[in-house]
Amino acid sequence: MDTEALQAHRQEKDSFFKTSAYAPLTPDQQAAFDGLRYYAPNPDLDLLVTVERLPEAAPFQMETTSGDVQQYRRYGRFSFEVDGQSVALTIYSGAHGYFLPFADANAGGDTYGAGRYLEPESLGGDRFQVDFNLAYSPYCAYGPGWSCPITPAENRVPVAIRAGEMSPLGAWVGME
C-alpha cells in the first residue's frame, strides 16, 4: 500500500474509533480519543511472500483472552528479514479468511503486549501480500470485555517489527 493510501486508511480508522458505536472504546474513551499511535510508514515491511504449505493437520485451537478457543488451521510458513535478522511466521486460515497474529520484540513496550494482527492478502499460488504497516492491536488492547486470540508461541519473534499500530496510550483508553 502506498503512503497516501496508508495515511487515508489510518485516518478512516481513527474516525471509526472516535465516532462509531461499534468501536472498542467506551463513550468516555471516545471523548478523550485523539488518534491511534502508528510507526512511520515502512515500505521495507510491505512484503510479497511465498508460503511453504504445511501438511493438512487437525484444527488448531487458538486460545483467547477470555479463556475460549477459536478454530484455525496452520496454512503455511514464510521467512523474511528484519534489520538483517531472519524471521519466520505462520499464517493461519479460519472462518473469516487468513490470519497472522504475531508478537515482536516491542510487545509490551511500543506495541500491545499480547501481539498484533494482520489479515494477509492471498495473491494465489501460495503467494501473499503481508503488509506490516497494516498491523493492528486487537480490541482487547483497549479494555475488558473483548475475547481475542492469543498469539501462538511459533509467532513470537525476537526482533522488532517497526510498522503498523503502536500501543494505545493509557490516558485515553482508561488504562492508567
Disulfide bonds with the S-S distance in Angstrom:
none
